[in-house]
């Protein structure tokens, strides 16, 4: 595992972190398997773990607490997210701070997450949805500064709505946040336009999420893929999304080098960008951990392959199903 600086926090975090959504919100998860996979990641040098209250209403946070306590001698960086009060993902322009993150609510859910994990503090507390115009309401930053001074968390971040990297640039340029979490992958390259330059300017860390485009960039999905009704993917991969996603992924398959897998190619594409501090693929099984963490050892892609993949940028707009 190679490590990168996490913005102005000066933390050194693994290039491949651990996204913990699938341990609570996707079908086929089991706690025993999740804990085994988490421990394997720790043993292989992974030290950044991203969860949220919204992942099983604190269930994933509880798993993170268990793995941290099982490794008392290791420095593991912990990140979670406060859910929006109205439980609407993603945010919409008309939502106010009081709809999503009123100050008393922020404090309440900070304590709930700490209780779920059994922690005295998190390293990073993030807002699970975001609107840049909330920066106009100084109650938000005042409350976060108050809680940070109490030692309940050490850094502040935002998680940017799907396909809206522009809707975070103002927060970055304000100098008041320490990290942004944004979708960035072979298809979704638009954070490079405005967001990444702002992060470089302000020394704000970048957490790249959804590196496999919710599964299409693994090359394993087909136009006939289906999920149980309770699985989030059943509402995301509606036909108007699944079909073009699979078609675009299929066009990438001839570019995968013989000695490489498609997921490895997807991760190493992201590693070519030095603005990215860490990538957080979901890893519910040990073999996922082994494969994904090996991408850091292999390093960024050769320049010619990276240039070819850049031609597959897909500019998408949020819709009713994109969440």
C-alpha positions as CSV (number, residue, x, y, z in Angstrom):
1,X,0.0,0.0,0.0
2,X,1.2,3.5,-0.9
3,X,0.1,6.5,1.1
4,X,-0.9,10.0,0.3
5,X,-1.3,13.2,2.2
6,X,-4.9,14.0,3.2
7,X,-4.9,17.7,2.4
8,X,-4.0,20.2,5.2
9,X,-4.8,17.6,7.9
10,X,-1.3,16.2,7.2
11,X,-2.7,12.6,7.7
12,X,-1.0,10.0,5.6
13,X,-3.7,7.7,4.3
14,X,-3.7,4.7,2.1
15,X,-4.4,5.3,-1.5
16,X,-7.1,2.7,-1.3
17,X,-9.4,3.3,1.6
18,X,-12.5,1.4,2.6
19,X,-16.1,2.3,1.7
20,X,-18.5,0.7,4.1
21,X,-21.9,1.3,2.5
22,X,-22.3,-2.2,1.1
23,X,-22.0,-3.7,4.5
24,X,-25.4,-2.3,5.5
25,X,-27.4,-1.2,2.4
26,X,-26.8,-3.9,-0.2
27,X,-28.1,-7.5,-0.3
28,X,-25.8,-10.4,0.4
29,X,-24.0,-8.8,3.3
30,X,-23.1,-10.6,6.5
31,X,-21.4,-9.1,9.6
32,X,-18.9,-12.0,9.9
33,X,-17.8,-11.6,6.3
34,X,-17.7,-7.9,6.6
35,X,-15.5,-8.0,9.8
36,X,-13.2,-10.6,8.1
37,X,-12.8,-8.3,5.1
38,X,-12.2,-5.2,7.3
39,X,-9.5,-7.0,9.2
40,X,-7.8,-8.2,6.0
41,X,-7.7,-4.6,4.8
42,X,-6.1,-3.5,8.1
43,X,-3.5,-6.2,7.9
44,X,-2.6,-5.1,4.4
45,X,-2.1,-1.5,5.3
46,X,-5.5,0.1,4.7
47,X,-6.0,2.9,7.3
48,X,-8.9,5.0,6.1
49,X,-12.5,3.9,6.7
50,X,-15.6,5.8,5.5
51,X,-19.0,5.0,6.9
52,X,-22.2,6.9,7.6
53,X,-25.2,6.8,9.9
54,X,-27.3,6.3,6.8
55,X,-25.6,2.9,6.2
56,X,-28.0,0.8,8.0
57,X,-29.0,3.5,10.5
58,X,-25.7,3.2,12.3
59,X,-25.0,-0.5,11.7
60,X,-22.0,0.2,9.5
61,X,-20.7,2.6,12.2
62,X,-20.9,-0.2,14.7
63,X,-18.8,-2.5,12.5
64,X,-16.2,0.2,12.2
65,X,-16.0,0.6,16.0
66,X,-15.5,-3.1,16.3
67,X,-12.6,-3.2,13.9
68,X,-10.9,-0.2,15.4
69,X,-11.1,-1.8,18.9
70,X,-9.7,-5.0,17.5
71,X,-6.6,-3.2,16.3
72,X,-5.5,-1.0,19.3
73,X,-1.9,-0.6,18.1
74,X,-2.7,0.7,14.6
75,X,-3.6,4.3,13.5
76,X,-6.9,3.9,11.7
77,X,-8.6,7.1,10.4
78,X,-12.4,7.1,10.8
79,X,-14.9,9.1,8.8
80,X,-18.6,9.2,9.0
81,X,-21.5,11.3,7.7
82,X,-24.5,13.1,9.2
83,X,-27.7,12.1,7.4
84,X,-30.0,14.9,6.1
85,X,-32.9,15.5,8.5
86,X,-35.5,15.2,5.7
87,X,-33.8,11.8,4.6
88,X,-33.7,13.0,1.0
89,X,-30.7,11.9,-1.1
90,X,-29.5,13.8,-3.0
91,X,-30.3,17.3,-1.9
92,X,-32.3,19.6,-4.1
93,X,-31.8,23.3,-4.7
94,X,-34.9,24.3,-2.7
95,X,-33.8,22.5,0.5
96,X,-32.8,24.8,3.3
97,X,-30.3,24.2,6.1
98,X,-33.2,23.7,8.4
99,X,-34.6,21.1,6.1
100,X,-31.4,19.1,6.2
101,X,-28.9,20.1,8.9
102,X,-30.3,22.5,11.5
103,X,-27.6,23.1,14.3
104,X,-29.3,21.1,17.1
105,X,-29.8,18.2,14.7
106,X,-26.1,18.2,13.7
107,X,-25.2,17.9,17.4
108,X,-27.7,15.2,18.0
109,X,-26.5,13.0,15.1
110,X,-22.8,13.6,15.9
111,X,-23.5,12.0,19.3
112,X,-25.6,9.2,17.8
113,X,-22.8,8.2,15.5
114,X,-20.2,8.3,18.3
115,X,-22.5,6.1,20.3
116,X,-23.0,3.7,17.4
117,X,-19.2,3.3,16.9
118,X,-18.3,3.5,20.6
119,X,-15.9,6.3,19.9
120,X,-15.0,9.5,21.8
121,X,-14.3,11.2,18.5
122,X,-14.2,10.7,14.7
123,X,-11.3,11.9,12.6
124,X,-13.7,13.3,10.0
125,X,-17.3,14.3,10.2
126,X,-19.0,14.9,6.8
127,X,-22.4,16.2,5.6
128,X,-24.0,13.4,3.7
129,X,-25.7,15.8,1.2
130,X,-24.7,19.3,0.3
131,X,-25.8,22.6,-1.1
132,X,-23.2,25.3,-1.6
133,X,-25.6,28.0,-0.7
134,X,-25.8,26.7,2.8
135,X,-22.6,28.5,3.3
136,X,-24.7,31.7,3.5
137,X,-26.0,30.5,6.9
138,X,-23.2,30.9,9.4
139,X,-25.1,28.7,12.0
140,X,-23.7,25.6,10.1
141,X,-20.0,26.4,10.5
142,X,-20.5,27.9,14.0
143,X,-22.0,24.6,15.2
144,X,-19.3,22.5,13.5
145,X,-16.6,24.6,15.0
146,X,-18.2,24.3,18.4
147,X,-18.4,20.5,18.2
148,X,-14.8,20.3,16.9
149,X,-13.6,22.4,19.8
150,X,-15.3,19.9,22.1
151,X,-13.2,17.2,20.5
152,X,-16.1,15.2,19.0
153,X,-14.3,15.2,15.6
154,X,-11.2,16.7,14.2
155,X,-11.9,17.7,10.6
156,X,-15.0,18.7,8.6
157,X,-16.0,17.4,5.1
158,X,-18.8,17.4,2.6
159,X,-20.1,14.6,0.4
160,X,-21.1,16.1,-2.9
161,X,-24.3,15.0,-4.7
162,X,-24.0,12.6,-7.6
163,X,-22.9,14.3,-10.8
164,X,-22.8,17.8,-9.2
165,X,-19.1,18.5,-8.5
166,X,-19.7,22.2,-9.1
167,X,-21.9,22.2,-6.0
168,X,-19.0,22.1,-3.6
169,X,-16.5,24.5,-5.1
170,X,-17.8,27.4,-3.0
171,X,-17.4,25.4,0.2
172,X,-13.9,24.5,-0.8
173,X,-12.9,28.0,-1.6
174,X,-14.3,29.2,1.7
175,X,-11.4,27.6,3.5
176,X,-13.8,26.2,6.1
177,X,-13.8,22.5,5.1
178,X,-11.0,20.0,5.1
179,X,-12.2,17.4,2.6
180,X,-14.6,16.7,-0.2
181,X,-16.1,13.3,-1.2
182,X,-17.0,13.1,-4.8
183,X,-17.8,10.6,-7.5
184,X,-14.7,10.3,-9.7
185,X,-14.0,7.4,-12.1
186,X,-13.4,6.7,-15.8
187,X,-16.9,7.8,-16.8
188,X,-17.2,10.7,-14.3
189,X,-14.2,12.9,-14.9
190,X,-16.0,16.3,-14.5
191,X,-14.5,17.0,-11.0
192,X,-11.3,17.8,-12.8
193,X,-13.0,20.9,-14.4
194,X,-13.6,23.1,-11.3
195,X,-13.6,21.1,-8.1
196,X,-10.1,19.6,-8.2
197,X,-8.3,22.9,-9.0
198,X,-10.1,24.5,-6.1
199,X,-9.0,21.6,-3.8
200,X,-5.4,22.1,-4.9
201,X,-5.6,25.8,-4.3
202,X,-7.0,25.4,-0.7
203,X,-5.2,22.1,0.1
204,X,-8.5,20.3,0.6
205,X,-8.4,16.5,0.6
206,X,-10.3,14.6,-2.1
207,X,-12.0,11.3,-1.4
208,X,-12.9,9.6,-4.6
209,X,-16.0,7.5,-4.3
210,X,-17.9,5.1,-6.6
211,X,-14.7,4.1,-8.5
212,X,-16.6,1.3,-10.2
213,X,-19.7,3.3,-11.2
214,X,-21.8,1.3,-8.8
215,X,-20.6,-1.9,-10.4
216,X,-20.6,-1.2,-14.2
217,X,-16.8,-0.6,-14.2
218,X,-16.2,-4.1,-12.8
219,X,-17.4,-5.5,-16.1
220,X,-19.6,-7.9,-14.3
221,X,-23.1,-6.4,-15.0
222,X,-25.2,-7.3,-17.9
223,X,-28.4,-5.8,-19.3
224,X,-30.3,-8.6,-17.5
225,X,-28.8,-7.9,-14.1
226,X,-31.4,-7.7,-11.3
227,X,-31.4,-7.1,-7.5
228,X,-33.8,-7.8,-4.7
229,X,-36.4,-5.0,-4.1
230,X,-34.8,-4.0,-0.8
231,X,-31.4,-3.6,-2.4
232,X,-30.6,0.1,-3.3
233,X,-29.3,-0.9,-6.8
234,X,-32.8,-2.1,-7.8
235,X,-33.9,1.5,-7.8
236,X,-30.7,2.9,-9.3
237,X,-30.2,0.6,-12.2
238,X,-33.5,1.2,-13.9
239,X,-33.4,0.3,-17.6
240,X,-32.6,3.8,-18.8
241,X,-29.5,3.7,-16.6
242,X,-28.5,0.0,-16.7
243,X,-28.5,-0.4,-20.5
244,X,-26.3,2.5,-21.5
245,X,-24.0,1.9,-18.5
246,X,-23.4,-1.7,-19.5
247,X,-23.0,-0.7,-23.2
248,X,-20.3,1.9,-22.2
249,X,-18.6,-0.6,-19.9
250,X,-18.5,-3.2,-22.7
251,X,-16.7,-0.7,-25.0
252,X,-13.9,-0.5,-22.4
253,X,-13.3,-4.2,-22.2
254,X,-11.0,-4.4,-25.3
255,X,-8.8,-1.8,-23.6
256,X,-8.1,-3.9,-20.5
257,X,-4.5,-5.2,-20.8
258,X,-4.1,-9.0,-20.7
259,X,-2.4,-9.0,-17.3
260,X,-5.0,-6.6,-15.7
261,X,-8.6,-6.8,-14.6
262,X,-11.2,-4.2,-15.4
263,X,-11.6,-3.2,-11.7
264,X,-7.8,-2.8,-11.4
265,X,-7.8,-0.6,-14.5
266,X,-10.6,1.5,-13.0
267,X,-8.8,2.1,-9.7
268,X,-5.4,2.8,-11.3
269,X,-7.1,5.3,-13.7
270,X,-8.0,7.3,-10.6
271,X,-4.5,6.9,-9.1
272,X,-3.2,8.8,-12.1
273,X,-4.6,12.0,-10.6
274,X,-2.4,13.3,-7.7
275,X,-5.2,15.5,-6.4
276,X,-7.0,12.4,-5.1
277,X,-6.1,11.6,-1.5
278,X,-7.8,8.2,-1.3
279,X,-10.3,6.0,-3.1
280,X,-13.0,4.2,-1.2
281,X,-14.3,1.2,-3.1
282,X,-16.8,-1.0,-1.3
283,X,-15.3,-4.3,-0.3
284,X,-17.5,-6.9,1.3
285,X,-15.4,-9.9,0.6
286,X,-11.8,-10.8,1.3
287,X,-10.9,-11.3,-2.3
288,X,-12.2,-7.8,-3.1
289,X,-9.9,-6.5,-0.5
290,X,-6.9,-8.3,-1.9
291,X,-7.6,-7.3,-5.5
292,X,-8.4,-3.6,-4.7
293,X,-5.5,-3.0,-2.4
294,X,-3.1,-4.5,-4.9
295,X,-4.0,-1.6,-7.3
296,X,-2.0,0.7,-5.1
297,X,1.1,-1.5,-5.3
298,X,0.8,-1.5,-9.1
299,X,0.5,2.2,-9.3
300,X,-1.0,4.6,-11.8
301,X,-1.7,3.4,-15.4
302,X,0.7,3.8,-18.2
303,X,0.2,7.2,-19.9
304,X,-1.0,5.8,-23.2
305,X,-3.8,3.7,-21.6
306,X,-4.8,6.5,-19.3
307,X,-5.1,8.8,-22.4
308,X,-7.3,6.2,-24.1
309,X,-9.6,5.9,-21.1
310,X,-10.0,9.7,-20.8
311,X,-11.9,9.5,-24.1
312,X,-14.7,7.6,-22.4
313,X,-15.8,10.5,-20.2
314,X,-19.5,10.5,-19.8
315,X,-21.2,13.8,-18.8
316,X,-24.4,13.0,-16.9
317,X,-27.1,15.0,-15.2
318,X,-29.0,14.1,-12.0
319,X,-32.4,12.5,-12.6
320,X,-35.2,11.1,-10.4
321,X,-33.4,7.7,-10.2
322,X,-29.8,8.9,-9.8
323,X,-30.1,9.5,-6.0
